[in-house]
Amino acid sequence: MEKVQKSTDKSNDNYKKIIQYIEERGAITNKEVQGLLNVKDSRALKILKELVEAEVLKKEGKLKRSHYKLK
C-alpha cells in the first residue's frame, strides 16, 4: 500500500511540474517532459496521455510536431 501511495505522490508531483511549465511557457513537448522529469520517451508519452485523458491537457499537432497545452 505504501508503494502505491509513493507512486501516486510522484505522479502528482510530475503533473504539477508539467502544468507549471506550461503555465510559464504556454506549451510543452514530449522531449521537454523527458528533460523536465528525467524520464524516457515511453514514460513521458504515458504521463502526457494520462493528462490528456483527464482533460487537463490538449494535444496539438502530430508526430514529432506534437505539443501539449492546458485545456
Predicted model as a PDB file, atoms N, CA, C, CB and O in Angstrom, pLDDT in the B-factor column:
MODEL        1                                                                  
ATOM      1  N   MET A   1       0.828  -1.203   0.000  1.00 32.00           N  
ATOM      2  CA  MET A   1       0.000   0.000   0.000  1.00 32.00           C  
ATOM      3  C   MET A   1       0.872   1.267   0.000  1.00 32.00           C  
ATOM      4  CB  MET A   1      -0.942  -0.002   1.224  1.00 32.00           C  
ATOM      5  O   MET A   1       0.584   2.236  -0.703  1.00 32.00           O  
ATOM      6  N   GLU A   2       1.917   1.236   0.786  1.00 40.00           N  
ATOM      7  CA  GLU A   2       2.808   2.401   0.875  1.00 40.00           C  
ATOM      8  C   GLU A   2       3.471   2.685  -0.475  1.00 40.00           C  
ATOM      9  CB  GLU A   2       3.888   2.174   1.957  1.00 40.00           C  
ATOM     10  O   GLU A   2       3.670   3.841  -0.848  1.00 40.00           O  
ATOM     11  N   LYS A   3       3.810   1.613  -1.205  1.00 37.00           N  
ATOM     12  CA  LYS A   3       4.432   1.766  -2.522  1.00 37.00           C  
ATOM     13  C   LYS A   3       3.475   2.461  -3.491  1.00 37.00           C  
ATOM     14  CB  LYS A   3       4.856   0.393  -3.082  1.00 37.00           C  
ATOM     15  O   LYS A   3       3.889   3.312  -4.279  1.00 37.00           O  
ATOM     16  N   VAL A   4       2.206   2.096  -3.428  1.00 34.00           N  
ATOM     17  CA  VAL A   4       1.189   2.718  -4.281  1.00 34.00           C  
ATOM     18  C   VAL A   4       1.071   4.203  -3.944  1.00 34.00           C  
ATOM     19  CB  VAL A   4      -0.187   2.009  -4.110  1.00 34.00           C  
ATOM     20  O   VAL A   4       0.975   5.039  -4.843  1.00 34.00           O  
ATOM     21  N   GLN A   5       1.079   4.532  -2.658  1.00 38.00           N  
ATOM     22  CA  GLN A   5       0.980   5.919  -2.220  1.00 38.00           C  
ATOM     23  C   GLN A   5       2.165   6.733  -2.737  1.00 38.00           C  
ATOM     24  CB  GLN A   5       0.910   5.993  -0.686  1.00 38.00           C  
ATOM     25  O   GLN A   5       1.985   7.850  -3.224  1.00 38.00           O  
ATOM     26  N   LYS A   6       3.366   6.182  -2.636  1.00 39.00           N  
ATOM     27  CA  LYS A   6       4.560   6.891  -3.128  1.00 39.00           C  
ATOM     28  C   LYS A   6       4.469   7.096  -4.628  1.00 39.00           C  
ATOM     29  CB  LYS A   6       5.849   6.114  -2.777  1.00 39.00           C  
ATOM     30  O   LYS A   6       4.835   8.156  -5.137  1.00 39.00           O  
ATOM     31  N   SER A   7       3.983   6.090  -5.337  1.00 43.00           N  
ATOM     32  CA  SER A   7       3.828   6.185  -6.784  1.00 43.00           C  
ATOM     33  C   SER A   7       2.842   7.288  -7.151  1.00 43.00           C  
ATOM     34  CB  SER A   7       3.362   4.845  -7.362  1.00 43.00           C  
ATOM     35  O   SER A   7       3.086   8.067  -8.072  1.00 43.00           O  
ATOM     36  N   THR A   8       1.730   7.351  -6.427  1.00 53.00           N  
ATOM     37  CA  THR A   8       0.713   8.374  -6.669  1.00 53.00           C  
ATOM     38  C   THR A   8       1.267   9.766  -6.365  1.00 53.00           C  
ATOM     39  CB  THR A   8      -0.543   8.101  -5.817  1.00 53.00           C  
ATOM     40  O   THR A   8       1.026  10.708  -7.119  1.00 53.00           O  
ATOM     41  N   ASP A   9       2.003   9.897  -5.270  1.00 59.00           N  
ATOM     42  CA  ASP A   9       2.609  11.181  -4.918  1.00 59.00           C  
ATOM     43  C   ASP A   9       3.575  11.633  -6.008  1.00 59.00           C  
ATOM     44  CB  ASP A   9       3.339  11.084  -3.565  1.00 59.00           C  
ATOM     45  O   ASP A   9       3.598  12.806  -6.378  1.00 59.00           O  
ATOM     46  N   LYS A  10       4.368  10.704  -6.517  1.00 67.00           N  
ATOM     47  CA  LYS A  10       5.332  11.038  -7.568  1.00 67.00           C  
ATOM     48  C   LYS A  10       4.595  11.465  -8.838  1.00 67.00           C  
ATOM     49  CB  LYS A  10       6.263   9.831  -7.861  1.00 67.00           C  
ATOM     50  O   LYS A  10       5.008  12.410  -9.511  1.00 67.00           O  
ATOM     51  N   SER A  11       3.498  10.762  -9.166  1.00 74.00           N  
ATOM     52  CA  SER A  11       2.699  11.136 -10.338  1.00 74.00           C  
ATOM     53  C   SER A  11       2.156  12.545 -10.175  1.00 74.00           C  
ATOM     54  CB  SER A  11       1.541  10.140 -10.555  1.00 74.00           C  
ATOM     55  O   SER A  11       2.225  13.355 -11.099  1.00 74.00           O  
ATOM     56  N   ASN A  12       1.616  12.836  -9.000  1.00 85.00           N  
ATOM     57  CA  ASN A  12       1.076  14.171  -8.749  1.00 85.00           C  
ATOM     58  C   ASN A  12       2.155  15.235  -8.871  1.00 85.00           C  
ATOM     59  CB  ASN A  12       0.436  14.236  -7.364  1.00 85.00           C  
ATOM     60  O   ASN A  12       1.910  16.306  -9.428  1.00 85.00           O  
ATOM     61  N   ASP A  13       3.343  14.953  -8.359  1.00 90.00           N  
ATOM     62  CA  ASP A  13       4.458  15.899  -8.488  1.00 90.00           C  
ATOM     63  C   ASP A  13       4.813  16.120  -9.958  1.00 90.00           C  
ATOM     64  CB  ASP A  13       5.692  15.389  -7.715  1.00 90.00           C  
ATOM     65  O   ASP A  13       5.063  17.248 -10.381  1.00 90.00           O  
ATOM     66  N   ASN A  14       4.832  15.030 -10.733  1.00 93.00           N  
ATOM     67  CA  ASN A  14       5.130  15.137 -12.159  1.00 93.00           C  
ATOM     68  C   ASN A  14       4.075  15.977 -12.867  1.00 93.00           C  
ATOM     69  CB  ASN A  14       5.215  13.745 -12.798  1.00 93.00           C  
ATOM     70  O   ASN A  14       4.407  16.830 -13.690  1.00 93.00           O  
ATOM     71  N   TYR A  15       2.816  15.740 -12.552  1.00 94.00           N  
ATOM     72  CA  TYR A  15       1.721  16.510 -13.162  1.00 94.00           C  
ATOM     73  C   TYR A  15       1.881  17.992 -12.832  1.00 94.00           C  
ATOM     74  CB  TYR A  15       0.338  15.991 -12.669  1.00 94.00           C  
ATOM     75  O   TYR A  15       1.726  18.850 -13.702  1.00 94.00           O  
ATOM     76  N   LYS A  16       2.190  18.286 -11.576  1.00 93.00           N  
ATOM     77  CA  LYS A  16       2.346  19.682 -11.155  1.00 93.00           C  
ATOM     78  C   LYS A  16       3.492  20.361 -11.899  1.00 93.00           C  
ATOM     79  CB  LYS A  16       2.587  19.758  -9.644  1.00 93.00           C  
ATOM     80  O   LYS A  16       3.374  21.514 -12.313  1.00 93.00           O  
ATOM     81  N   LYS A  17       4.612  19.635 -12.066  1.00 95.00           N  
ATOM     82  CA  LYS A  17       5.761  20.198 -12.786  1.00 95.00           C  
ATOM     83  C   LYS A  17       5.394  20.515 -14.230  1.00 95.00           C  
ATOM     84  CB  LYS A  17       6.953  19.226 -12.747  1.00 95.00           C  
ATOM     85  O   LYS A  17       5.764  21.563 -14.759  1.00 95.00           O  
ATOM     86  N   ILE A  18       4.663  19.600 -14.862  1.00 96.00           N  
ATOM     87  CA  ILE A  18       4.260  19.803 -16.254  1.00 96.00           C  
ATOM     88  C   ILE A  18       3.313  20.994 -16.374  1.00 96.00           C  
ATOM     89  CB  ILE A  18       3.591  18.533 -16.813  1.00 96.00           C  
ATOM     90  O   ILE A  18       3.478  21.836 -17.257  1.00 96.00           O  
ATOM     91  N   ILE A  19       2.336  21.063 -15.499  1.00 95.00           N  
ATOM     92  CA  ILE A  19       1.364  22.157 -15.534  1.00 95.00           C  
ATOM     93  C   ILE A  19       2.059  23.497 -15.289  1.00 95.00           C  
ATOM     94  CB  ILE A  19       0.252  21.930 -14.485  1.00 95.00           C  
ATOM     95  O   ILE A  19       1.774  24.479 -15.974  1.00 95.00           O  
ATOM     96  N   GLN A  20       2.964  23.539 -14.321  1.00 96.00           N  
ATOM     97  CA  GLN A  20       3.689  24.785 -14.043  1.00 96.00           C  
ATOM     98  C   GLN A  20       4.530  25.193 -15.254  1.00 96.00           C  
ATOM     99  CB  GLN A  20       4.592  24.625 -12.793  1.00 96.00           C  
ATOM    100  O   GLN A  20       4.585  26.373 -15.601  1.00 96.00           O  
ATOM    101  N   TYR A  21       5.175  24.236 -15.886  1.00 97.00           N  
ATOM    102  CA  TYR A  21       5.991  24.501 -17.075  1.00 97.00           C  
ATOM    103  C   TYR A  21       5.128  25.117 -18.177  1.00 97.00           C  
ATOM    104  CB  TYR A  21       6.664  23.197 -17.581  1.00 97.00           C  
ATOM    105  O   TYR A  21       5.525  26.095 -18.809  1.00 97.00           O  
ATOM    106  N   ILE A  22       3.944  24.538 -18.403  1.00 96.00           N  
ATOM    107  CA  ILE A  22       3.048  25.045 -19.448  1.00 96.00           C  
ATOM    108  C   ILE A  22       2.538  26.440 -19.091  1.00 96.00           C  
ATOM    109  CB  ILE A  22       1.860  24.082 -19.657  1.00 96.00           C  
ATOM    110  O   ILE A  22       2.427  27.303 -19.961  1.00 96.00           O  
ATOM    111  N   GLU A  23       2.230  26.662 -17.816  1.00 96.00           N  
ATOM    112  CA  GLU A  23       1.768  27.994 -17.398  1.00 96.00           C  
ATOM    113  C   GLU A  23       2.838  29.049 -17.675  1.00 96.00           C  
ATOM    114  CB  GLU A  23       1.398  27.994 -15.896  1.00 96.00           C  
ATOM    115  O   GLU A  23       2.513  30.178 -18.041  1.00 96.00           O  
ATOM    116  N   GLU A  24       4.101  28.693 -17.505  1.00 97.00           N  
ATOM    117  CA  GLU A  24       5.196  29.636 -17.714  1.00 97.00           C  
ATOM    118  C   GLU A  24       5.531  29.834 -19.188  1.00 97.00           C  
ATOM    119  CB  GLU A  24       6.423  29.166 -16.978  1.00 97.00           C  
ATOM    120  O   GLU A  24       5.891  30.936 -19.601  1.00 97.00           O  
ATOM    121  N   ARG A  25       5.413  28.756 -19.991  1.00 97.00           N  
ATOM    122  CA  ARG A  25       5.884  28.813 -21.382  1.00 97.00           C  
ATOM    123  C   ARG A  25       4.790  28.673 -22.432  1.00 97.00           C  
ATOM    124  CB  ARG A  25       6.891  27.747 -21.602  1.00 97.00           C  
ATOM    125  O   ARG A  25       5.038  28.929 -23.610  1.00 97.00           O  
ATOM    126  N   GLY A  26       3.596  28.277 -22.034  1.00 97.00           N  
ATOM    127  CA  GLY A  26       2.487  28.183 -22.983  1.00 97.00           C  
ATOM    128  C   GLY A  26       2.228  26.802 -23.541  1.00 97.00           C  
ATOM    129  O   GLY A  26       1.095  26.494 -23.910  1.00 97.00           O  
ATOM    130  N   ALA A  27       3.261  25.949 -23.616  1.00 97.00           N  
ATOM    131  CA  ALA A  27       3.097  24.594 -24.156  1.00 97.00           C  
ATOM    132  C   ALA A  27       4.300  23.755 -23.747  1.00 97.00           C  
ATOM    133  CB  ALA A  27       2.942  24.617 -25.715  1.00 97.00           C  
ATOM    134  O   ALA A  27       5.304  24.276 -23.260  1.00 97.00           O  
ATOM    135  N   ILE A  28       4.179  22.432 -23.954  1.00 97.00           N  
ATOM    136  CA  ILE A  28       5.277  21.522 -23.656  1.00 97.00           C  
ATOM    137  C   ILE A  28       5.293  20.406 -24.698  1.00 97.00           C  
ATOM    138  CB  ILE A  28       5.145  20.939 -22.218  1.00 97.00           C  
ATOM    139  O   ILE A  28       4.245  20.004 -25.203  1.00 97.00           O  
ATOM    140  N   THR A  29       6.480  19.913 -25.012  1.00 97.00           N  
ATOM    141  CA  THR A  29       6.624  18.798 -25.944  1.00 97.00           C  
ATOM    142  C   THR A  29       7.047  17.550 -25.168  1.00 97.00           C  
ATOM    143  CB  THR A  29       7.657  19.134 -27.063  1.00 97.00           C  
ATOM    144  O   THR A  29       7.441  17.628 -24.004  1.00 97.00           O  
ATOM    145  N   ASN A  30       6.960  16.420 -25.826  1.00 96.00           N  
ATOM    146  CA  ASN A  30       7.400  15.165 -25.222  1.00 96.00           C  
ATOM    147  C   ASN A  30       8.874  15.275 -24.803  1.00 96.00           C  
ATOM    148  CB  ASN A  30       7.199  13.983 -26.212  1.00 96.00           C  
ATOM    149  O   ASN A  30       9.248  14.846 -23.711  1.00 96.00           O  
ATOM    150  N   LYS A  31       9.694  15.848 -25.671  1.00 97.00           N  
ATOM    151  CA  LYS A  31      11.127  15.987 -25.393  1.00 97.00           C  
ATOM    152  C   LYS A  31      11.355  16.839 -24.145  1.00 97.00           C  
ATOM    153  CB  LYS A  31      11.854  16.610 -26.603  1.00 97.00           C  
ATOM    154  O   LYS A  31      12.230  16.536 -23.334  1.00 97.00           O  
ATOM    155  N   GLU A  32      10.574  17.896 -23.994  1.00 98.00           N  
ATOM    156  CA  GLU A  32      10.698  18.762 -22.819  1.00 98.00           C  
ATOM    157  C   GLU A  32      10.278  18.030 -21.548  1.00 98.00           C  
ATOM    158  CB  GLU A  32       9.853  20.030 -22.997  1.00 98.00           C  
ATOM    159  O   GLU A  32      10.885  18.227 -20.495  1.00 98.00           O  
ATOM    160  N   VAL A  33       9.246  17.186 -21.632  1.00 97.00           N  
ATOM    161  CA  VAL A  33       8.813  16.393 -20.477  1.00 97.00           C  
ATOM    162  C   VAL A  33       9.942  15.438 -20.071  1.00 97.00           C  
ATOM    163  CB  VAL A  33       7.503  15.597 -20.802  1.00 97.00           C  
ATOM    164  O   VAL A  33      10.223  15.266 -18.885  1.00 97.00           O  
ATOM    165  N   GLN A  34      10.576  14.827 -21.060  1.00 97.00           N  
ATOM    166  CA  GLN A  34      11.687  13.913 -20.766  1.00 97.00           C  
ATOM    167  C   GLN A  34      12.783  14.622 -19.972  1.00 97.00           C  
ATOM    168  CB  GLN A  34      12.269  13.335 -22.071  1.00 97.00           C  
ATOM    169  O   GLN A  34      13.296  14.081 -18.993  1.00 97.00           O  
ATOM    170  N   GLY A  35      13.134  15.817 -20.391  1.00 97.00           N  
ATOM    171  CA  GLY A  35      14.168  16.581 -19.701  1.00 97.00           C  
ATOM    172  C   GLY A  35      13.720  17.077 -18.340  1.00 97.00           C  
ATOM    173  O   GLY A  35      14.478  17.032 -17.371  1.00 97.00           O  
ATOM    174  N   LEU A  36      12.489  17.550 -18.272  1.00 97.00           N  
ATOM    175  CA  LEU A  36      11.946  18.110 -17.031  1.00 97.00           C  
ATOM    176  C   LEU A  36      11.852  17.053 -15.932  1.00 97.00           C  
ATOM    177  CB  LEU A  36      10.565  18.718 -17.285  1.00 97.00           C  
ATOM    178  O   LEU A  36      12.192  17.318 -14.779  1.00 97.00           O  
ATOM    179  N   LEU A  37      11.391  15.861 -16.293  1.00 96.00           N  
ATOM    180  CA  LEU A  37      11.147  14.809 -15.303  1.00 96.00           C  
ATOM    181  C   LEU A  37      12.243  13.754 -15.269  1.00 96.00           C  
ATOM    182  CB  LEU A  37       9.828  14.144 -15.583  1.00 96.00           C  
ATOM    183  O   LEU A  37      12.209  12.844 -14.441  1.00 96.00           O  
ATOM    184  N   ASN A  38      13.223  13.875 -16.175  1.00 96.00           N  
ATOM    185  CA  ASN A  38      14.305  12.895 -16.272  1.00 96.00           C  
ATOM    186  C   ASN A  38      13.749  11.480 -16.485  1.00 96.00           C  
ATOM    187  CB  ASN A  38      15.178  12.937 -15.002  1.00 96.00           C  
ATOM    188  O   ASN A  38      14.091  10.544 -15.762  1.00 96.00           O  
ATOM    189  N   VAL A  39      12.880  11.354 -17.499  1.00 96.00           N  
ATOM    190  CA  VAL A  39      12.280  10.063 -17.853  1.00 96.00           C  
ATOM    191  C   VAL A  39      12.540   9.773 -19.328  1.00 96.00           C  
ATOM    192  CB  VAL A  39      10.751  10.056 -17.553  1.00 96.00           C  
ATOM    193  O   VAL A  39      12.937  10.652 -20.093  1.00 96.00           O  
ATOM    194  N   LYS A  40      12.307   8.527 -19.703  1.00 96.00           N  
ATOM    195  CA  LYS A  40      12.479   8.130 -21.104  1.00 96.00           C  
ATOM    196  C   LYS A  40      11.231   8.473 -21.911  1.00 96.00           C  
ATOM    197  CB  LYS A  40      12.785   6.620 -21.211  1.00 96.00           C  
ATOM    198  O   LYS A  40      10.193   8.839 -21.358  1.00 96.00           O  
ATOM    199  N   ASP A  41      11.356   8.348 -23.213  1.00 95.00           N  
ATOM    200  CA  ASP A  41      10.294   8.696 -24.151  1.00 95.00           C  
ATOM    201  C   ASP A  41       8.962   8.022 -23.822  1.00 95.00           C  
ATOM    202  CB  ASP A  41      10.713   8.328 -25.550  1.00 95.00           C  
ATOM    203  O   ASP A  41       7.929   8.688 -23.769  1.00 95.00           O  
ATOM    204  N   SER A  42       8.979   6.725 -23.604  1.00 95.00           N  
ATOM    205  CA  SER A  42       7.728   5.997 -23.373  1.00 95.00           C  
ATOM    206  C   SER A  42       7.022   6.460 -22.093  1.00 95.00           C  
ATOM    207  CB  SER A  42       8.004   4.495 -23.296  1.00 95.00           C  
ATOM    208  O   SER A  42       5.795   6.550 -22.061  1.00 95.00           O  
ATOM    209  N   ARG A  43       7.790   6.752 -21.047  1.00 95.00           N  
ATOM    210  CA  ARG A  43       7.196   7.230 -19.786  1.00 95.00           C  
ATOM    211  C   ARG A  43       6.625   8.636 -19.974  1.00 95.00           C  
ATOM    212  CB  ARG A  43       8.255   7.225 -18.640  1.00 95.00           C  
ATOM    213  O   ARG A  43       5.545   8.939 -19.468  1.00 95.00           O  
ATOM    214  N   ALA A  44       7.336   9.483 -20.689  1.00 96.00           N  
ATOM    215  CA  ALA A  44       6.848  10.839 -20.945  1.00 96.00           C  
ATOM    216  C   ALA A  44       5.527  10.785 -21.710  1.00 96.00           C  
ATOM    217  CB  ALA A  44       7.897  11.660 -21.735  1.00 96.00           C  
ATOM    218  O   ALA A  44       4.583  11.504 -21.382  1.00 96.00           O  
ATOM    219  N   LEU A  45       5.468   9.930 -22.729  1.00 94.00           N  
ATOM    220  CA  LEU A  45       4.229   9.793 -23.502  1.00 94.00           C  
ATOM    221  C   LEU A  45       3.071   9.301 -22.641  1.00 94.00           C  
ATOM    222  CB  LEU A  45       4.441   8.837 -24.670  1.00 94.00           C  
ATOM    223  O   LEU A  45       1.938   9.762 -22.785  1.00 94.00           O  
ATOM    224  N   LYS A  46       3.364   8.368 -21.752  1.00 95.00           N  
ATOM    225  CA  LYS A  46       2.319   7.820 -20.867  1.00 95.00           C  
ATOM    226  C   LYS A  46       1.764   8.914 -19.944  1.00 95.00           C  
ATOM    227  CB  LYS A  46       2.885   6.641 -20.019  1.00 95.00           C  
ATOM    228  O   LYS A  46       0.552   9.027 -19.762  1.00 95.00           O  
ATOM    229  N   ILE A  47       2.655   9.705 -19.373  1.00 95.00           N  
ATOM    230  CA  ILE A  47       2.230  10.789 -18.478  1.00 95.00           C  
ATOM    231  C   ILE A  47       1.387  11.804 -19.247  1.00 95.00           C  
ATOM    232  CB  ILE A  47       3.461  11.485 -17.835  1.00 95.00           C  
ATOM    233  O   ILE A  47       0.337  12.230 -18.766  1.00 95.00           O  
ATOM    234  N   LEU A  48       1.838  12.190 -20.431  1.00 96.00           N  
ATOM    235  CA  LEU A  48       1.082  13.151 -21.242  1.00 96.00           C  
ATOM    236  C   LEU A  48      -0.278  12.586 -21.625  1.00 96.00           C  
ATOM    237  CB  LEU A  48       1.870  13.529 -22.506  1.00 96.00           C  
ATOM    238  O   LEU A  48      -1.279  13.302 -21.597  1.00 96.00           O  
ATOM    239  N   LYS A  49      -0.320  11.309 -21.983  1.00 95.00           N  
ATOM    240  CA  LYS A  49      -1.589  10.668 -22.349  1.00 95.00           C  
ATOM    241  C   LYS A  49      -2.557  10.677 -21.163  1.00 95.00           C  
ATOM    242  CB  LYS A  49      -1.345   9.216 -22.830  1.00 95.00           C  
ATOM    243  O   LYS A  49      -3.749  10.935 -21.334  1.00 95.00           O  
ATOM    244  N   GLU A  50      -2.045  10.396 -19.966  1.00 93.00           N  
ATOM    245  CA  GLU A  50      -2.887  10.420 -18.768  1.00 93.00           C  
ATOM    246  C   GLU A  50      -3.490  11.808 -18.556  1.00 93.00           C  
ATOM    247  CB  GLU A  50      -2.074  10.000 -17.529  1.00 93.00           C  
ATOM    248  O   GLU A  50      -4.665  11.928 -18.210  1.00 93.00           O  
ATOM    249  N   LEU A  51      -2.702  12.840 -18.759  1.00 95.00           N  
ATOM    250  CA  LEU A  51      -3.184  14.211 -18.572  1.00 95.00           C  
ATOM    251  C   LEU A  51      -4.195  14.603 -19.650  1.00 95.00           C  
ATOM    252  CB  LEU A  51      -2.009  15.191 -18.580  1.00 95.00           C  
ATOM    253  O   LEU A  51      -5.130  15.356 -19.377  1.00 95.00           O  
ATOM    254  N   VAL A  52      -4.013  14.101 -20.865  1.00 95.00           N  
ATOM    255  CA  VAL A  52      -4.982  14.364 -21.938  1.00 95.00           C  
ATOM    256  C   VAL A  52      -6.297  13.646 -21.622  1.00 95.00           C  
ATOM    257  CB  VAL A  52      -4.422  13.901 -23.325  1.00 95.00           C  
ATOM    258  O   VAL A  52      -7.373  14.226 -21.766  1.00 95.00           O  
ATOM    259  N   GLU A  53      -6.209  12.397 -21.195  1.00 94.00           N  
ATOM    260  CA  GLU A  53      -7.417  11.629 -20.861  1.00 94.00           C  
ATOM    261  C   GLU A  53      -8.164  12.227 -19.678  1.00 94.00           C  
ATOM    262  CB  GLU A  53      -7.052  10.181 -20.555  1.00 94.00           C  
ATOM    263  O   GLU A  53      -9.389  12.132 -19.603  1.00 94.00           O  
ATOM    264  N   ALA A  54      -7.432  12.845 -18.752  1.00 93.00           N  
ATOM    265  CA  ALA A  54      -8.052  13.505 -17.600  1.00 93.00           C  
ATOM    266  C   ALA A  54      -8.586  14.884 -17.974  1.00 93.00           C  
ATOM    267  CB  ALA A  54      -7.045  13.628 -16.450  1.00 93.00           C  
ATOM    268  O   ALA A  54      -9.137  15.594 -17.133  1.00 93.00           O  
ATOM    269  N   GLU A  55      -8.419  15.257 -19.242  1.00 94.00           N  
ATOM    270  CA  GLU A  55      -8.869  16.538 -19.782  1.00 94.00           C  
ATOM    271  C   GLU A  55      -8.210  17.740 -19.110  1.00 94.00           C  
ATOM    272  CB  GLU A  55     -10.362  16.647 -19.645  1.00 94.00           C  
ATOM    273  O   GLU A  55      -8.822  18.796 -18.948  1.00 94.00           O  
ATOM    274  N   VAL A  56      -6.958  17.554 -18.726  1.00 94.00           N  
ATOM    275  CA  VAL A  56      -6.152  18.647 -18.172  1.00 94.00           C  
ATOM    276  C   VAL A  56      -5.399  19.321 -19.310  1.00 94.00           C  
ATOM    277  CB  VAL A  56      -5.159  18.126 -17.078  1.00 94.00           C  
ATOM    278  O   VAL A  56      -5.267  20.544 -19.351  1.00 94.00           O  
ATOM    279  N   LEU A  57      -4.905  18.491 -20.241  1.00 96.00           N  
ATOM    280  CA  LEU A  57      -4.160  18.991 -21.388  1.00 96.00           C  
ATOM    281  C   LEU A  57      -4.868  18.646 -22.679  1.00 96.00           C  
ATOM    282  CB  LEU A  57      -2.747  18.426 -21.398  1.00 96.00           C  
ATOM    283  O   LEU A  57      -5.696  17.736 -22.730  1.00 96.00           O  
ATOM    284  N   LYS A  58      -4.532  19.387 -23.723  1.00 97.00           N  
ATOM    285  CA  LYS A  58      -4.990  19.031 -25.065  1.00 97.00           C  
ATOM    286  C   LYS A  58      -3.761  18.911 -25.955  1.00 97.00           C  
ATOM    287  CB  LYS A  58      -6.005  20.093 -25.633  1.00 97.00           C  
ATOM    288  O   LYS A  58      -2.817  19.694 -25.847  1.00 97.00           O  
ATOM    289  N   LYS A  59      -3.791  17.924 -26.827  1.00 96.00           N  
ATOM    290  CA  LYS A  59      -2.673  17.677 -27.731  1.00 96.00           C  
ATOM    291  C   LYS A  59      -2.921  18.421 -29.031  1.00 96.00           C  
ATOM    292  CB  LYS A  59      -2.483  16.157 -27.990  1.00 96.00           C  
ATOM    293  O   LYS A  59      -4.026  18.403 -29.573  1.00 96.00           O  
ATOM    294  N   GLU A  60      -1.885  19.071 -29.519  1.00 96.00           N  
ATOM    295  CA  GLU A  60      -1.962  19.773 -30.791  1.00 96.00           C  
ATOM    296  C   GLU A  60      -0.806  19.308 -31.663  1.00 96.00           C  
ATOM    297  CB  GLU A  60      -1.929  21.320 -30.590  1.00 96.00           C  
ATOM    298  O   GLU A  60       0.303  19.101 -31.170  1.00 96.00           O  
ATOM    299  N   GLY A  61      -1.058  19.144 -32.945  1.00 94.00           N  
ATOM    300  CA  GLY A  61      -0.031  18.685 -33.861  1.00 94.00           C  
ATOM    301  C   GLY A  61       0.022  17.171 -33.923  1.00 94.00           C  
ATOM    302  O   GLY A  61      -0.678  16.474 -33.188  1.00 94.00           O  
ATOM    303  N   LYS A  62       0.865  16.681 -34.814  1.00 91.00           N  
ATOM    304  CA  LYS A  62       1.010  15.238 -34.993  1.00 91.00           C  
ATOM    305  C   LYS A  62       2.469  14.847 -34.972  1.00 91.00           C  
ATOM    306  CB  LYS A  62       0.363  14.785 -36.299  1.00 91.00           C  
ATOM    307  O   LYS A  62       3.356  15.626 -35.320  1.00 91.00           O  
ATOM    308  N   LEU A  63       2.688  13.626 -34.555  1.00 84.00           N  
ATOM    309  CA  LEU A  63       4.011  13.013 -34.522  1.00 84.00           C  
ATOM    310  C   LEU A  63       5.056  13.915 -33.864  1.00 84.00           C  
ATOM    311  CB  LEU A  63       4.451  12.663 -35.927  1.00 84.00           C  
ATOM    312  O   LEU A  63       4.861  14.360 -32.733  1.00 84.00           O  
ATOM    313  N   LYS A  64       6.140  14.184 -34.547  1.00 82.00           N  
ATOM    314  CA  LYS A  64       7.253  14.943 -33.949  1.00 82.00           C  
ATOM    315  C   LYS A  64       6.887  16.393 -33.628  1.00 82.00           C  
ATOM    316  CB  LYS A  64       8.448  14.926 -34.885  1.00 82.00           C  
ATOM    317  O   LYS A  64       7.545  17.033 -32.808  1.00 82.00           O  
ATOM    318  N   ARG A  65       5.855  16.902 -34.263  1.00 88.00           N  
ATOM    319  CA  ARG A  65       5.448  18.297 -34.045  1.00 88.00           C  
ATOM    320  C   ARG A  65       4.401  18.438 -32.938  1.00 88.00           C  
ATOM    321  CB  ARG A  65       4.901  18.883 -35.337  1.00 88.00           C  
ATOM    322  O   ARG A  65       3.878  19.531 -32.721  1.00 88.00           O  
ATOM    323  N   SER A  66       4.095  17.361 -32.247  1.00 94.00           N  
ATOM    324  CA  SER A  66       3.083  17.410 -31.189  1.00 94.00           C  
ATOM    325  C   SER A  66       3.553  18.279 -30.022  1.00 94.00           C  
ATOM    326  CB  SER A  66       2.756  15.990 -30.693  1.00 94.00           C  
ATOM    327  O   SER A  66       4.724  18.266 -29.642  1.00 94.00           O  
ATOM    328  N   HIS A  67       2.623  19.016 -29.478  1.00 96.00           N  
ATOM    329  CA  HIS A  67       2.855  19.747 -28.252  1.00 96.00           C  
ATOM    330  C   HIS A  67       1.551  19.767 -27.463  1.00 96.00           C  
ATOM    331  CB  HIS A  67       3.369  21.190 -28.540  1.00 96.00           C  
ATOM    332  O   HIS A  67       0.477  19.490 -27.997  1.00 96.00           O  
ATOM    333  N   TYR A  68       1.667  20.093 -26.209  1.00 97.00           N  
ATOM    334  CA  TYR A  68       0.531  19.996 -25.297  1.00 97.00           C  
ATOM    335  C   TYR A  68       0.313  21.330 -24.617  1.00 97.00           C  
ATOM    336  CB  TYR A  68       0.751  18.886 -24.252  1.00 97.00           C  
ATOM    337  O   TYR A  68       1.256  22.001 -24.196  1.00 97.00           O  
ATOM    338  N   LYS A  69      -0.967  21.701 -24.520  1.00 97.00           N  
ATOM    339  CA  LYS A  69      -1.356  22.942 -23.862  1.00 97.00           C  
ATOM    340  C   LYS A  69      -2.414  22.641 -22.818  1.00 97.00           C  
ATOM    341  CB  LYS A  69      -1.875  23.979 -24.887  1.00 97.00           C  
ATOM    342  O   LYS A  69      -3.061  21.594 -22.855  1.00 97.00           O  
ATOM    343  N   LEU A  70      -2.584  23.571 -21.884  1.00 94.00           N  
ATOM    344  CA  LEU A  70      -3.650  23.417 -20.893  1.00 94.00           C  
ATOM    345  C   LEU A  70      -4.998  23.553 -21.588  1.00 94.00           C  
ATOM    346  CB  LEU A  70      -3.511  24.467 -19.750  1.00 94.00           C  
ATOM    347  O   LEU A  70      -5.165  24.368 -22.495  1.00 94.00           O  
ATOM    348  N   LYS A  71      -5.939  22.757 -21.158  1.00 91.00           N  
ATOM    349  CA  LYS A  71      -7.265  22.778 -21.768  1.00 91.00           C  
ATOM    350  C   LYS A  71      -8.073  23.952 -21.279  1.00 91.00           C  
ATOM    351  CB  LYS A  71      -8.005  21.489 -21.483  1.00 91.00           C  
ATOM    352  O   LYS A  71      -9.219  24.128 -21.691  1.00 91.00           O  
TER     353      LYS A  71                                                      
ENDMDL                                                                          
END                                                                             
